[in-house]
Amino acid sequence: MGLHDRLRAVLLPLHEVRKDERMKFPEHKCGLYLSHNPHRDVYESVEEYYPDTEYFLSPEDRQKCIDYNVCWELQWYPETPIGFHRVAGSSLGLVMAEALRIEAEYKECK
């Protein structure tokens, strides 16, 4: 994978978020954490840092993260410092869309 492909994998996801969603995060009474490539902080690959698909949008999206060694992660605590939601994916746009879907589903259950 060349430098051009790696740059596209990092930069293009920033443009996938629609203007009306750029600053729209899920509601949270406690913390919210947006991370880009947290695996690199501990010198691990995406595959090592995330040993399973639990937080990924799909197994295919996890594989895309592994292939490009790029990952976005959003974790937030909607009500208390104990219960949280976490979403990981290959692009910021996909992660934000899934977070807002989870938030809507969460509100319906309340």
C-alpha positions in Angstrom: 0.0 0.0 0.0 1.5 3.3 -1.1 1.7 6.6 0.7 -1.1 8.0 -1.5 -3.5 5.2 -0.4 -2.6 5.7 3.3 -3.2 9.4 3.0 -6.6 8.8 1.4 -7.6 6.4 4.1 -6.8 9.0 6.8 -8.0 12.2 5.1 -11.1 11.1 3.2 -13.1 10.0 6.2 -13.0 13.6 7.5 -15.0 14.7 4.5 -17.6 11.9 4.8 -19.4 13.6 7.7 -22.3 15.7 6.4 -22.2 19.4 7.3 -25.3 19.1 9.5 -23.6 16.3 11.5 -20.1 17.6 11.9 -20.5 18.7 15.5 -23.4 16.5 16.4 -22.4 14.0 19.1 -24.6 11.6 21.1 -26.0 13.1 24.3 -23.9 12.2 27.3 -24.1 13.1 31.0 -20.6 11.9 31.6 -17.6 11.6 29.3 -17.3 11.3 25.5 -14.0 10.4 23.9 -13.2 10.5 20.2 -10.0 8.7 19.2 -8.2 8.3 15.9 -5.7 5.4 15.8 -5.4 4.7 19.5 -3.6 1.4 18.6 -0.6 3.4 17.5 -0.1 5.0 20.9 0.9 1.5 22.2 2.7 0.4 19.1 0.1 -2.2 18.2 -1.7 -3.0 14.9 -5.5 -2.6 14.7 -5.7 -6.4 14.9 -3.7 -6.6 18.1 -5.5 -3.6 19.8 -9.0 -4.9 18.9 -8.7 -8.7 19.1 -12.4 -9.2 18.2 -15.2 -7.4 16.3 -17.3 -6.4 19.3 -17.1 -2.6 18.8 -16.8 -2.6 15.0 -19.6 -1.7 12.6 -19.0 -5.1 10.8 -16.4 -7.7 10.3 -15.7 -6.2 6.9 -15.2 -2.8 8.3 -12.8 -4.2 10.9 -10.8 -5.8 8.1 -10.7 -2.4 6.3 -9.2 -0.9 9.4 -6.7 -3.7 9.6 -5.8 -3.3 5.9 -5.2 0.4 6.2 -4.0 0.4 9.8 -6.5 3.2 10.6 -9.3 3.3 13.1 -11.8 5.8 14.5 -13.3 5.1 17.9 -16.1 7.0 19.8 -17.0 6.0 23.4 -19.6 7.9 25.4 -21.4 7.5 28.7 -25.0 8.5 28.2 -26.3 8.4 31.8 -23.7 7.3 34.4 -19.9 6.8 34.6 -20.5 3.0 34.5 -22.6 2.3 31.4 -21.1 3.3 28.0 -21.4 2.8 24.3 -18.4 2.3 22.0 -18.2 2.3 18.2 -15.1 1.7 16.1 -14.8 1.9 12.4 -12.8 2.8 9.3 -14.2 6.3 8.9 -15.3 9.1 11.1 -18.5 9.4 9.1 -19.5 5.8 9.6 -18.7 5.9 13.3 -20.7 9.1 13.9 -23.7 7.8 11.9 -23.7 4.5 14.0 -23.3 6.5 17.2 -26.4 8.6 16.4 -28.3 5.5 15.4 -27.5 3.9 18.8 -28.5 7.1 20.6 -31.9 7.1 18.8 -32.4 3.4 19.7 -31.4 4.1 23.3 -33.9 6.9 23.6 -36.7 4.7 22.2 -36.0 2.1 24.9 -36.2 4.6 27.8 
